[in-house]
Amino acid sequence: MAAPPIAHETFAWEYNVFLSFGGEDTCKTFTDHLYSALYQIGIRTFRDDEELKKVRKQSGNYGLSFAKHEEYFGKGDKVQKWRDALTKVADM
């Protein structure tokens, strides 16, 4: 029996699914196959990848941006609260 077609409607969100498998044993095998299968049937899927790891570690452009904010605002609570909030969201 074939899967029912997925209605293509306009959504407020860019993705329908957040796919996050961080373990080395699943990251490049099962996750890739699942992502491909979801893509093939039209389900927009965000894959937890290197970009999200940069957010968690606040490295790359994220680290540079926070460094610039610390120069502007100083090393007080304001920038640290932003760092903590970004880490919390990235860990969801």
PDB file with one MODEL, atoms N, CA, C and O in Angstrom:
MODEL        1
ATOM      1  N   MET A   1       0.844  -1.176   0.000  1.00  0.00           N
ATOM      2  CA  MET A   1       0.000   0.000   0.000  1.00  0.00           C
ATOM      3  C   MET A   1       0.891   1.242   0.000  1.00  0.00           C
ATOM      4  O   MET A   1       1.801   1.351   0.821  1.00  0.00           O
ATOM      5  N   ALA A   2       0.640   2.151  -0.891  1.00  0.00           N
ATOM      6  CA  ALA A   2       1.447   3.367  -1.017  1.00  0.00           C
ATOM      7  C   ALA A   2       1.111   4.356   0.095  1.00  0.00           C
ATOM      8  O   ALA A   2      -0.012   4.403   0.597  1.00  0.00           O
ATOM      9  N   ALA A   3       2.103   5.130   0.456  1.00  0.00           N
ATOM     10  CA  ALA A   3       1.900   6.168   1.471  1.00  0.00           C
ATOM     11  C   ALA A   3       1.024   7.262   0.892  1.00  0.00           C
ATOM     12  O   ALA A   3       1.132   7.572  -0.295  1.00  0.00           O
ATOM     13  N   PRO A   4       0.153   7.858   1.706  1.00  0.00           N
ATOM     14  CA  PRO A   4      -0.698   8.942   1.208  1.00  0.00           C
ATOM     15  C   PRO A   4       0.143  10.146   0.829  1.00  0.00           C
ATOM     16  O   PRO A   4       1.162  10.399   1.472  1.00  0.00           O
ATOM     17  N   PRO A   5      -0.243  10.893  -0.183  1.00  0.00           N
ATOM     18  CA  PRO A   5       0.539  12.074  -0.570  1.00  0.00           C
ATOM     19  C   PRO A   5       0.492  13.133   0.520  1.00  0.00           C
ATOM     20  O   PRO A   5      -0.495  13.264   1.245  1.00  0.00           O
ATOM     21  N   ILE A   6       1.561  13.869   0.616  1.00  0.00           N
ATOM     22  CA  ILE A   6       1.649  14.932   1.616  1.00  0.00           C
ATOM     23  C   ILE A   6       1.200  16.230   0.973  1.00  0.00           C
ATOM     24  O   ILE A   6       1.693  16.612  -0.088  1.00  0.00           O
ATOM     25  N   ALA A   7       0.266  16.902   1.619  1.00  0.00           N
ATOM     26  CA  ALA A   7      -0.234  18.178   1.097  1.00  0.00           C
ATOM     27  C   ALA A   7       0.861  19.225   1.207  1.00  0.00           C
ATOM     28  O   ALA A   7       1.482  19.373   2.260  1.00  0.00           O
ATOM     29  N   HIS A   8       1.095  19.943   0.132  1.00  0.00           N
ATOM     30  CA  HIS A   8       2.098  21.006   0.139  1.00  0.00           C
ATOM     31  C   HIS A   8       1.384  22.332   0.377  1.00  0.00           C
ATOM     32  O   HIS A   8       0.843  22.944  -0.544  1.00  0.00           O
ATOM     33  N   GLU A   9       1.397  22.751   1.625  1.00  0.00           N
ATOM     34  CA  GLU A   9       0.752  23.990   2.022  1.00  0.00           C
ATOM     35  C   GLU A   9       1.823  24.998   2.409  1.00  0.00           C
ATOM     36  O   GLU A   9       2.993  24.649   2.563  1.00  0.00           O
ATOM     37  N   THR A  10       1.420  26.223   2.561  1.00  0.00           N
ATOM     38  CA  THR A  10       2.334  27.247   3.023  1.00  0.00           C
ATOM     39  C   THR A  10       2.363  27.206   4.546  1.00  0.00           C
ATOM     40  O   THR A  10       1.328  27.346   5.198  1.00  0.00           O
ATOM     41  N   PHE A  11       3.550  27.015   5.107  1.00  0.00           N
ATOM     42  CA  PHE A  11       3.715  26.937   6.549  1.00  0.00           C
ATOM     43  C   PHE A  11       4.483  28.152   7.045  1.00  0.00           C
ATOM     44  O   PHE A  11       5.248  28.767   6.302  1.00  0.00           O
ATOM     45  N   ALA A  12       4.269  28.486   8.303  1.00  0.00           N
ATOM     46  CA  ALA A  12       5.005  29.587   8.919  1.00  0.00           C
ATOM     47  C   ALA A  12       6.431  29.151   9.251  1.00  0.00           C
ATOM     48  O   ALA A  12       7.306  29.997   9.439  1.00  0.00           O
ATOM     49  N   TRP A  13       6.676  27.841   9.326  1.00  0.00           N
ATOM     50  CA  TRP A  13       7.986  27.320   9.663  1.00  0.00           C
ATOM     51  C   TRP A  13       8.697  26.853   8.409  1.00  0.00           C
ATOM     52  O   TRP A  13       8.072  26.436   7.433  1.00  0.00           O
ATOM     53  N   GLU A  14      10.011  26.932   8.458  1.00  0.00           N
ATOM     54  CA  GLU A  14      10.811  26.505   7.317  1.00  0.00           C
ATOM     55  C   GLU A  14      10.924  24.982   7.260  1.00  0.00           C
ATOM     56  O   GLU A  14      11.052  24.410   6.178  1.00  0.00           O
ATOM     57  N   TYR A  15      10.878  24.323   8.423  1.00  0.00           N
ATOM     58  CA  TYR A  15      11.034  22.873   8.494  1.00  0.00           C
ATOM     59  C   TYR A  15       9.845  22.237   9.191  1.00  0.00           C
ATOM     60  O   TYR A  15       9.186  22.857  10.025  1.00  0.00           O
ATOM     61  N   ASN A  16       9.579  20.968   8.826  1.00  0.00           N
ATOM     62  CA  ASN A  16       8.540  20.197   9.485  1.00  0.00           C
ATOM     63  C   ASN A  16       9.108  19.327  10.600  1.00  0.00           C
ATOM     64  O   ASN A  16       8.412  19.013  11.566  1.00  0.00           O
ATOM     65  N   VAL A  17      10.383  18.936  10.462  1.00  0.00           N
ATOM     66  CA  VAL A  17      11.004  17.991  11.385  1.00  0.00           C
ATOM     67  C   VAL A  17      12.392  18.482  11.752  1.00  0.00           C
ATOM     68  O   VAL A  17      13.114  19.020  10.913  1.00  0.00           O
ATOM     69  N   PHE A  18      12.762  18.293  13.017  1.00  0.00           N
ATOM     70  CA  PHE A  18      14.123  18.546  13.482  1.00  0.00           C
ATOM     71  C   PHE A  18      14.750  17.194  13.769  1.00  0.00           C
ATOM     72  O   PHE A  18      14.319  16.502  14.691  1.00  0.00           O
ATOM     73  N   LEU A  19      15.746  16.805  13.007  1.00  0.00           N
ATOM     74  CA  LEU A  19      16.378  15.499  13.108  1.00  0.00           C
ATOM     75  C   LEU A  19      17.712  15.665  13.811  1.00  0.00           C
ATOM     76  O   LEU A  19      18.602  16.347  13.303  1.00  0.00           O
ATOM     77  N   SER A  20      17.858  15.043  14.985  1.00  0.00           N
ATOM     78  CA  SER A  20      19.074  15.214  15.768  1.00  0.00           C
ATOM     79  C   SER A  20      19.543  13.869  16.306  1.00  0.00           C
ATOM     80  O   SER A  20      18.944  13.306  17.223  1.00  0.00           O
ATOM     81  N   PHE A  21      20.613  13.368  15.724  1.00  0.00           N
ATOM     82  CA  PHE A  21      21.252  12.158  16.206  1.00  0.00           C
ATOM     83  C   PHE A  21      22.736  12.461  16.308  1.00  0.00           C
ATOM     84  O   PHE A  21      23.424  12.529  15.289  1.00  0.00           O
ATOM     85  N   GLY A  22      23.233  12.644  17.508  1.00  0.00           N
ATOM     86  CA  GLY A  22      24.609  13.061  17.682  1.00  0.00           C
ATOM     87  C   GLY A  22      25.608  11.944  17.810  1.00  0.00           C
ATOM     88  O   GLY A  22      26.811  12.188  17.720  1.00  0.00           O
ATOM     89  N   GLY A  23      25.151  10.715  18.020  1.00  0.00           N
ATOM     90  CA  GLY A  23      26.082   9.613  18.201  1.00  0.00           C
ATOM     91  C   GLY A  23      26.809   9.263  16.923  1.00  0.00           C
ATOM     92  O   GLY A  23      26.221   9.281  15.842  1.00  0.00           O
ATOM     93  N   GLU A  24      28.093   8.942  17.042  1.00  0.00           N
ATOM     94  CA  GLU A  24      28.893   8.595  15.873  1.00  0.00           C
ATOM     95  C   GLU A  24      28.354   7.358  15.166  1.00  0.00           C
ATOM     96  O   GLU A  24      28.480   7.241  13.947  1.00  0.00           O
ATOM     97  N   ASP A  25      27.755   6.435  15.912  1.00  0.00           N
ATOM     98  CA  ASP A  25      27.285   5.198  15.306  1.00  0.00           C
ATOM     99  C   ASP A  25      26.039   5.400  14.440  1.00  0.00           C
ATOM    100  O   ASP A  25      25.759   4.572  13.574  1.00  0.00           O
ATOM    101  N   THR A  26      25.294   6.473  14.653  1.00  0.00           N
ATOM    102  CA  THR A  26      24.094   6.715  13.846  1.00  0.00           C
ATOM    103  C   THR A  26      24.193   7.949  12.976  1.00  0.00           C
ATOM    104  O   THR A  26      23.426   8.104  12.026  1.00  0.00           O
ATOM    105  N   CYS A  27      25.124   8.821  13.290  1.00  0.00           N
ATOM    106  CA  CYS A  27      25.167  10.129  12.642  1.00  0.00           C
ATOM    107  C   CYS A  27      25.309  10.047  11.127  1.00  0.00           C
ATOM    108  O   CYS A  27      24.653  10.814  10.423  1.00  0.00           O
ATOM    109  N   LYS A  28      26.120   9.169  10.606  1.00  0.00           N
ATOM    110  CA  LYS A  28      26.365   9.121   9.166  1.00  0.00           C
ATOM    111  C   LYS A  28      25.720   7.931   8.480  1.00  0.00           C
ATOM    112  O   LYS A  28      25.906   7.747   7.277  1.00  0.00           O
ATOM    113  N   THR A  29      24.977   7.129   9.199  1.00  0.00           N
ATOM    114  CA  THR A  29      24.354   5.971   8.552  1.00  0.00           C
ATOM    115  C   THR A  29      22.840   6.079   8.633  1.00  0.00           C
ATOM    116  O   THR A  29      22.189   6.472   7.665  1.00  0.00           O
ATOM    117  N   PHE A  30      22.290   5.737   9.765  1.00  0.00           N
ATOM    118  CA  PHE A  30      20.843   5.757   9.935  1.00  0.00           C
ATOM    119  C   PHE A  30      20.263   7.143   9.683  1.00  0.00           C
ATOM    120  O   PHE A  30      19.252   7.285   8.995  1.00  0.00           O
ATOM    121  N   THR A  31      20.900   8.151  10.236  1.00  0.00           N
ATOM    122  CA  THR A  31      20.392   9.513  10.094  1.00  0.00           C
ATOM    123  C   THR A  31      20.365   9.957   8.637  1.00  0.00           C
ATOM    124  O   THR A  31      19.401  10.584   8.200  1.00  0.00           O
ATOM    125  N   ASP A  32      21.405   9.640   7.887  1.00  0.00           N
ATOM    126  CA  ASP A  32      21.428   9.998   6.468  1.00  0.00           C
ATOM    127  C   ASP A  32      20.313   9.306   5.695  1.00  0.00           C
ATOM    128  O   ASP A  32      19.665   9.925   4.852  1.00  0.00           O
ATOM    129  N   HIS A  33      20.088   8.031   5.977  1.00  0.00           N
ATOM    130  CA  HIS A  33      19.021   7.294   5.298  1.00  0.00           C
ATOM    131  C   HIS A  33      17.647   7.852   5.659  1.00  0.00           C
ATOM    132  O   HIS A  33      16.784   8.003   4.795  1.00  0.00           O
ATOM    133  N   LEU A  34      17.451   8.157   6.942  1.00  0.00           N
ATOM    134  CA  LEU A  34      16.174   8.721   7.377  1.00  0.00           C
ATOM    135  C   LEU A  34      15.946  10.089   6.751  1.00  0.00           C
ATOM    136  O   LEU A  34      14.852  10.385   6.269  1.00  0.00           O
ATOM    137  N   TYR A  35      16.978  10.919   6.758  1.00  0.00           N
ATOM    138  CA  TYR A  35      16.874  12.242   6.154  1.00  0.00           C
ATOM    139  C   TYR A  35      16.502  12.133   4.672  1.00  0.00           C
ATOM    140  O   TYR A  35      15.617  12.846   4.198  1.00  0.00           O
ATOM    141  N   SER A  36      17.170  11.253   3.956  1.00  0.00           N
ATOM    142  CA  SER A  36      16.890  11.070   2.525  1.00  0.00           C
ATOM    143  C   SER A  36      15.461  10.606   2.283  1.00  0.00           C
ATOM    144  O   SER A  36      14.794  11.084   1.366  1.00  0.00           O
ATOM    145  N   ALA A  37      14.995   9.677   3.103  1.00  0.00           N
ATOM    146  CA  ALA A  37      13.629   9.170   2.948  1.00  0.00           C
ATOM    147  C   ALA A  37      12.603  10.278   3.211  1.00  0.00           C
ATOM    148  O   ALA A  37      11.617  10.393   2.483  1.00  0.00           O
ATOM    149  N   LEU A  38      12.827  11.081   4.230  1.00  0.00           N
ATOM    150  CA  LEU A  38      11.917  12.190   4.529  1.00  0.00           C
ATOM    151  C   LEU A  38      11.929  13.208   3.391  1.00  0.00           C
ATOM    152  O   LEU A  38      10.876  13.703   2.989  1.00  0.00           O
ATOM    153  N   TYR A  39      13.104  13.517   2.880  1.00  0.00           N
ATOM    154  CA  TYR A  39      13.233  14.467   1.778  1.00  0.00           C
ATOM    155  C   TYR A  39      12.489  13.969   0.541  1.00  0.00           C
ATOM    156  O   TYR A  39      11.800  14.741  -0.127  1.00  0.00           O
ATOM    157  N   GLN A  40      12.627  12.689   0.240  1.00  0.00           N
ATOM    158  CA  GLN A  40      12.006  12.117  -0.954  1.00  0.00           C
ATOM    159  C   GLN A  40      10.485  12.191  -0.917  1.00  0.00           C
ATOM    160  O   GLN A  40       9.847  12.272  -1.967  1.00  0.00           O
ATOM    161  N   ILE A  41       9.901  12.165   0.268  1.00  0.00           N
ATOM    162  CA  ILE A  41       8.437  12.244   0.340  1.00  0.00           C
ATOM    163  C   ILE A  41       7.949  13.659   0.653  1.00  0.00           C
ATOM    164  O   ILE A  41       6.766  13.871   0.921  1.00  0.00           O
ATOM    165  N   GLY A  42       8.871  14.622   0.618  1.00  0.00           N
ATOM    166  CA  GLY A  42       8.472  16.019   0.724  1.00  0.00           C
ATOM    167  C   GLY A  42       8.395  16.596   2.116  1.00  0.00           C
ATOM    168  O   GLY A  42       7.799  17.655   2.309  1.00  0.00           O
ATOM    169  N   ILE A  43       8.985  15.927   3.097  1.00  0.00           N
ATOM    170  CA  ILE A  43       8.996  16.457   4.463  1.00  0.00           C
ATOM    171  C   ILE A  43      10.266  17.269   4.650  1.00  0.00           C
ATOM    172  O   ILE A  43      11.374  16.740   4.568  1.00  0.00           O
ATOM    173  N   ARG A  44      10.092  18.563   4.903  1.00  0.00           N
ATOM    174  CA  ARG A  44      11.241  19.457   5.086  1.00  0.00           C
ATOM    175  C   ARG A  44      11.864  19.186   6.451  1.00  0.00           C
ATOM    176  O   ARG A  44      11.219  19.337   7.489  1.00  0.00           O
ATOM    177  N   THR A  45      13.124  18.785   6.424  1.00  0.00           N
ATOM    178  CA  THR A  45      13.794  18.309   7.628  1.00  0.00           C
ATOM    179  C   THR A  45      15.070  19.086   7.877  1.00  0.00           C
ATOM    180  O   THR A  45      15.917  19.207   6.992  1.00  0.00           O
ATOM    181  N   PHE A  46      15.208  19.618   9.099  1.00  0.00           N
ATOM    182  CA  PHE A  46      16.455  20.243   9.518  1.00  0.00           C
ATOM    183  C   PHE A  46      17.306  19.165  10.167  1.00  0.00           C
ATOM    184  O   PHE A  46      16.847  18.458  11.065  1.00  0.00           O
ATOM    185  N   ARG A  47      18.534  19.042   9.716  1.00  0.00           N
ATOM    186  CA  ARG A  47      19.427  18.030  10.260  1.00  0.00           C
ATOM    187  C   ARG A  47      20.428  18.695  11.187  1.00  0.00           C
ATOM    188  O   ARG A  47      21.086  19.665  10.809  1.00  0.00           O
ATOM    189  N   ASP A  48      20.542  18.173  12.401  1.00  0.00           N
ATOM    190  CA  ASP A  48      21.516  18.642  13.384  1.00  0.00           C
ATOM    191  C   ASP A  48      22.901  18.351  12.816  1.00  0.00           C
ATOM    192  O   ASP A  48      23.325  17.196  12.769  1.00  0.00           O
ATOM    193  N   ASP A  49      23.594  19.380  12.392  1.00  0.00           N
ATOM    194  CA  ASP A  49      24.871  19.176  11.725  1.00  0.00           C
ATOM    195  C   ASP A  49      25.941  20.081  12.306  1.00  0.00           C
ATOM    196  O   ASP A  49      25.824  20.557  13.435  1.00  0.00           O
ATOM    197  N   GLU A  50      26.972  20.309  11.533  1.00  0.00           N
ATOM    198  CA  GLU A  50      28.112  21.103  12.001  1.00  0.00           C
ATOM    199  C   GLU A  50      27.717  22.521  12.405  1.00  0.00           C
ATOM    200  O   GLU A  50      28.269  23.071  13.358  1.00  0.00           O
ATOM    201  N   GLU A  51      26.765  23.115  11.685  1.00  0.00           N
ATOM    202  CA  GLU A  51      26.366  24.493  12.004  1.00  0.00           C
ATOM    203  C   GLU A  51      25.777  24.577  13.408  1.00  0.00           C
ATOM    204  O   GLU A  51      26.063  25.520  14.147  1.00  0.00           O
ATOM    205  N   LEU A  52      24.959  23.598  13.778  1.00  0.00           N
ATOM    206  CA  LEU A  52      24.373  23.601  15.114  1.00  0.00           C
ATOM    207  C   LEU A  52      25.435  23.342  16.171  1.00  0.00           C
ATOM    208  O   LEU A  52      25.348  23.873  17.278  1.00  0.00           O
ATOM    209  N   LYS A  53      26.435  22.532  15.843  1.00  0.00           N
ATOM    210  CA  LYS A  53      27.538  22.306  16.780  1.00  0.00           C
ATOM    211  C   LYS A  53      28.295  23.607  17.040  1.00  0.00           C
ATOM    212  O   LYS A  53      28.743  23.856  18.159  1.00  0.00           O
ATOM    213  N   LYS A  54      28.438  24.441  15.996  1.00  0.00           N
ATOM    214  CA  LYS A  54      29.090  25.736  16.172  1.00  0.00           C
ATOM    215  C   LYS A  54      28.278  26.634  17.088  1.00  0.00           C
ATOM    216  O   LYS A  54      28.835  27.409  17.865  1.00  0.00           O
ATOM    217  N   VAL A  55      26.938  26.527  16.991  1.00  0.00           N
ATOM    218  CA  VAL A  55      26.077  27.316  17.880  1.00  0.00           C
ATOM    219  C   VAL A  55      26.277  26.854  19.315  1.00  0.00           C
ATOM    220  O   VAL A  55      26.450  27.676  20.215  1.00  0.00           O
ATOM    221  N   ARG A  56      26.254  25.541  19.534  1.00  0.00           N
ATOM    222  CA  ARG A  56      26.423  25.007  20.887  1.00  0.00           C
ATOM    223  C   ARG A  56      27.748  25.437  21.498  1.00  0.00           C
ATOM    224  O   ARG A  56      27.806  25.856  22.654  1.00  0.00           O
ATOM    225  N   LYS A  57      28.816  25.328  20.706  1.00  0.00           N
ATOM    226  CA  LYS A  57      30.154  25.666  21.205  1.00  0.00           C
ATOM    227  C   LYS A  57      30.451  27.151  21.097  1.00  0.00           C
ATOM    228  O   LYS A  57      31.455  27.637  21.618  1.00  0.00           O
ATOM    229  N   GLN A  58      29.564  27.867  20.413  1.00  0.00           N
ATOM    230  CA  GLN A  58      29.710  29.304  20.184  1.00  0.00           C
ATOM    231  C   GLN A  58      31.084  29.589  19.576  1.00  0.00           C
ATOM    232  O   GLN A  58      31.848  30.429  20.051  1.00  0.00           O
ATOM    233  N   SER A  59      31.356  28.849  18.506  1.00  0.00           N
ATOM    234  CA  SER A  59      32.611  29.022  17.789  1.00  0.00           C
ATOM    235  C   SER A  59      32.315  29.557  16.393  1.00  0.00           C
ATOM    236  O   SER A  59      31.160  29.808  16.049  1.00  0.00           O
ATOM    237  N   GLY A  60      33.349  29.728  15.601  1.00  0.00           N
ATOM    238  CA  GLY A  60      33.165  30.252  14.247  1.00  0.00           C
ATOM    239  C   GLY A  60      32.606  31.665  14.302  1.00  0.00           C
ATOM    240  O   GLY A  60      33.019  32.470  15.137  1.00  0.00           O
ATOM    241  N   ASN A  61      31.670  31.965  13.417  1.00  0.00           N
ATOM    242  CA  ASN A  61      31.065  33.303  13.366  1.00  0.00           C
ATOM    243  C   ASN A  61      30.325  33.646  14.654  1.00  0.00           C
ATOM    244  O   ASN A  61      30.251  34.813  15.038  1.00  0.00           O
ATOM    245  N   TYR A  62      29.775  32.628  15.326  1.00  0.00           N
ATOM    246  CA  TYR A  62      29.050  32.892  16.573  1.00  0.00           C
ATOM    247  C   TYR A  62      30.003  33.392  17.646  1.00  0.00           C
ATOM    248  O   TYR A  62      29.695  34.345  18.363  1.00  0.00           O
ATOM    249  N   GLY A  63      31.148  32.757  17.756  1.00  0.00           N
ATOM    250  CA  GLY A  63      32.149  33.191  18.724  1.00  0.00           C
ATOM    251  C   GLY A  63      32.660  34.586  18.436  1.00  0.00           C
ATOM    252  O   GLY A  63      32.837  35.394  19.348  1.00  0.00           O
ATOM    253  N   LEU A  64      32.900  34.872  17.150  1.00  0.00           N
ATOM    254  CA  LEU A  64      33.360  36.208  16.763  1.00  0.00           C
ATOM    255  C   LEU A  64      32.310  37.268  17.090  1.00  0.00           C
ATOM    256  O   LEU A  64      32.636  38.350  17.577  1.00  0.00           O
ATOM    257  N   SER A  65      31.067  36.949  16.821  1.00  0.00           N
ATOM    258  CA  SER A  65      29.986  37.906  17.111  1.00  0.00           C
ATOM    259  C   SER A  65      29.887  38.194  18.596  1.00  0.00           C
ATOM    260  O   SER A  65      29.735  39.347  18.999  1.00  0.00           O
ATOM    261  N   PHE A  66      29.973  37.142  19.421  1.00  0.00           N
ATOM    262  CA  PHE A  66      29.916  37.365  20.864  1.00  0.00           C
ATOM    263  C   PHE A  66      31.119  38.171  21.335  1.00  0.00           C
ATOM    264  O   PHE A  66      30.986  39.012  22.224  1.00  0.00           O
ATOM    265  N   ALA A  67      32.276  37.933  20.761  1.00  0.00           N
ATOM    266  CA  ALA A  67      33.460  38.710  21.137  1.00  0.00           C
ATOM    267  C   ALA A  67      33.263  40.190  20.824  1.00  0.00           C
ATOM    268  O   ALA A  67      33.637  41.051  21.620  1.00  0.00           O
ATOM    269  N   LYS A  68      32.676  40.486  19.668  1.00  0.00           N
ATOM    270  CA  LYS A  68      32.395  41.885  19.309  1.00  0.00           C
ATOM    271  C   LYS A  68      31.382  42.505  20.268  1.00  0.00           C
ATOM    272  O   LYS A  68      31.520  43.660  20.670  1.00  0.00           O
ATOM    273  N   HIS A  69      30.359  41.722  20.631  1.00  0.00           N
ATOM    274  CA  HIS A  69      29.367  42.237  21.587  1.00  0.00           C
ATOM    275  C   HIS A  69      30.007  42.503  22.947  1.00  0.00           C
ATOM    276  O   HIS A  69      29.670  43.482  23.613  1.00  0.00           O
ATOM    277  N   GLU A  70      30.928  41.634  23.360  1.00  0.00           N
ATOM    278  CA  GLU A  70      31.604  41.847  24.640  1.00  0.00           C
ATOM    279  C   GLU A  70      32.470  43.107  24.602  1.00  0.00           C
ATOM    280  O   GLU A  70      32.597  43.803  25.609  1.00  0.00           O
ATOM    281  N   GLU A  71      33.064  43.400  23.448  1.00  0.00           N
ATOM    282  CA  GLU A  71      33.830  44.640  23.311  1.00  0.00           C
ATOM    283  C   GLU A  71      32.913  45.852  23.461  1.00  0.00           C
ATOM    284  O   GLU A  71      33.273  46.847  24.090  1.00  0.00           O
ATOM    285  N   TYR A  72      31.721  45.749  22.872  1.00  0.00           N
ATOM    286  CA  TYR A  72      30.786  46.872  22.882  1.00  0.00           C
ATOM    287  C   TYR A  72      30.101  47.028  24.243  1.00  0.00           C
ATOM    288  O   TYR A  72      30.039  48.125  24.797  1.00  0.00           O
ATOM    289  N   PHE A  73      29.584  45.900  24.776  1.00  0.00           N
ATOM    290  CA  PHE A  73      28.806  45.960  26.014  1.00  0.00           C
ATOM    291  C   PHE A  73      29.628  45.700  27.267  1.00  0.00           C
ATOM    292  O   PHE A  73      29.145  45.931  28.376  1.00  0.00           O
ATOM    293  N   GLY A  74      30.847  45.230  27.117  1.00  0.00           N
ATOM    294  CA  GLY A  74      31.655  44.848  28.264  1.00  0.00           C
ATOM    295  C   GLY A  74      31.377  43.393  28.630  1.00  0.00           C
ATOM    296  O   GLY A  74      30.518  42.748  28.030  1.00  0.00           O
ATOM    297  N   LYS A  75      32.101  42.889  29.608  1.00  0.00           N
ATOM    298  CA  LYS A  75      31.977  41.480  29.990  1.00  0.00           C
ATOM    299  C   LYS A  75      30.949  41.284  31.095  1.00  0.00           C
ATOM    300  O   LYS A  75      31.131  40.422  31.955  1.00  0.00           O
ATOM    301  N   GLY A  76      29.902  42.045  31.091  1.00  0.00           N
ATOM    302  CA  GLY A  76      28.874  41.937  32.127  1.00  0.00           C
ATOM    303  C   GLY A  76      27.885  40.812  31.860  1.00  0.00           C
ATOM    304  O   GLY A  76      28.130  39.916  31.053  1.00  0.00           O
ATOM    305  N   ASP A  77      26.766  40.886  32.562  1.00  0.00           N
ATOM    306  CA  ASP A  77      25.743  39.845  32.486  1.00  0.00           C
ATOM    307  C   ASP A  77      24.998  39.810  31.164  1.00  0.00           C
ATOM    308  O   ASP A  77      24.513  38.751  30.765  1.00  0.00           O
ATOM    309  N   LYS A  78      24.894  40.929  30.478  1.00  0.00           N
ATOM    310  CA  LYS A  78      24.073  41.005  29.266  1.00  0.00           C
ATOM    311  C   LYS A  78      24.508  39.980  28.211  1.00  0.00           C
ATOM    312  O   LYS A  78      23.690  39.187  27.744  1.00  0.00           O
ATOM    313  N   VAL A  79      25.775  39.995  27.840  1.00  0.00           N
ATOM    314  CA  VAL A  79      26.263  39.079  26.811  1.00  0.00           C
ATOM    315  C   VAL A  79      26.256  37.650  27.333  1.00  0.00           C
ATOM    316  O   VAL A  79      25.969  36.724  26.574  1.00  0.00           O
ATOM    317  N   GLN A  80      26.560  37.449  28.595  1.00  0.00           N
ATOM    318  CA  GLN A  80      26.545  36.100  29.164  1.00  0.00           C
ATOM    319  C   GLN A  80      25.135  35.510  29.132  1.00  0.00           C
ATOM    320  O   GLN A  80      24.967  34.317  28.880  1.00  0.00           O
ATOM    321  N   LYS A  81      24.134  36.334  29.384  1.00  0.00           N
ATOM    322  CA  LYS A  81      22.744  35.860  29.294  1.00  0.00           C
ATOM    323  C   LYS A  81      22.414  35.439  27.869  1.00  0.00           C
ATOM    324  O   LYS A  81      21.717  34.446  27.662  1.00  0.00           O
ATOM    325  N   TRP A  82      22.907  36.184  26.888  1.00  0.00           N
ATOM    326  CA  TRP A  82      22.690  35.816  25.484  1.00  0.00           C
ATOM    327  C   TRP A  82      23.378  34.488  25.178  1.00  0.00           C
ATOM    328  O   TRP A  82      22.802  33.621  24.521  1.00  0.00           O
ATOM    329  N   ARG A  83      24.612  34.333  25.659  1.00  0.00           N
ATOM    330  CA  ARG A  83      25.345  33.076  25.451  1.00  0.00           C
ATOM    331  C   ARG A  83      24.579  31.899  26.066  1.00  0.00           C
ATOM    332  O   ARG A  83      24.403  30.859  25.433  1.00  0.00           O
ATOM    333  N   ASP A  84      24.134  32.084  27.298  1.00  0.00           N
ATOM    334  CA  ASP A  84      23.404  31.019  27.999  1.00  0.00           C
ATOM    335  C   ASP A  84      22.110  30.664  27.276  1.00  0.00           C
ATOM    336  O   ASP A  84      21.763  29.488  27.160  1.00  0.00           O
ATOM    337  N   ALA A  85      21.397  31.676  26.792  1.00  0.00           N
ATOM    338  CA  ALA A  85      20.135  31.429  26.079  1.00  0.00           C
ATOM    339  C   ALA A  85      20.387  30.675  24.777  1.00  0.00           C
ATOM    340  O   ALA A  85      19.642  29.754  24.440  1.00  0.00           O
ATOM    341  N   LEU A  86      21.427  31.054  24.045  1.00  0.00           N
ATOM    342  CA  LEU A  86      21.741  30.374  22.792  1.00  0.00           C
ATOM    343  C   LEU A  86      22.137  28.919  23.048  1.00  0.00           C
ATOM    344  O   LEU A  86      21.732  28.027  22.302  1.00  0.00           O
ATOM    345  N   THR A  87      22.910  28.681  24.078  1.00  0.00           N
ATOM    346  CA  THR A  87      23.301  27.318  24.442  1.00  0.00           C
ATOM    347  C   THR A  87      22.068  26.494  24.816  1.00  0.00           C
ATOM    348  O   THR A  87      21.942  25.341  24.403  1.00  0.00           O
ATOM    349  N   LYS A  88      21.173  27.077  25.586  1.00  0.00           N
ATOM    350  CA  LYS A  88      19.960  26.372  26.004  1.00  0.00           C
ATOM    351  C   LYS A  88      19.109  25.980  24.797  1.00  0.00           C
ATOM    352  O   LYS A  88      18.623  24.852  24.718  1.00  0.00           O
ATOM    353  N   VAL A  89      18.930  26.903  23.864  1.00  0.00           N
ATOM    354  CA  VAL A  89      18.133  26.621  22.675  1.00  0.00           C
ATOM    355  C   VAL A  89      18.812  25.560  21.806  1.00  0.00           C
ATOM    356  O   VAL A  89      18.151  24.659  21.289  1.00  0.00           O
ATOM    357  N   ALA A  90      20.113  25.668  21.649  1.00  0.00           N
ATOM    358  CA  ALA A  90      20.839  24.698  20.811  1.00  0.00           C
ATOM    359  C   ALA A  90      20.797  23.287  21.407  1.00  0.00           C
ATOM    360  O   ALA A  90      20.893  22.302  20.674  1.00  0.00           O
ATOM    361  N   ASP A  91      20.654  23.189  22.715  1.00  0.00           N
ATOM    362  CA  ASP A  91      20.616  21.882  23.370  1.00  0.00           C
ATOM    363  C   ASP A  91      19.230  21.244  23.399  1.00  0.00           C
ATOM    364  O   ASP A  91      19.074  20.116  23.865  1.00  0.00           O
ATOM    365  N   MET A  92      18.240  21.951  22.909  1.00  0.00           N
ATOM    366  CA  MET A  92      16.871  21.404  22.915  1.00  0.00           C
ATOM    367  C   MET A  92      16.738  20.254  21.967  1.00  0.00           C
ATOM    368  O   MET A  92      15.658  19.676  21.845  1.00  0.00           O
TER     369      MET A  92
ENDMDL
END
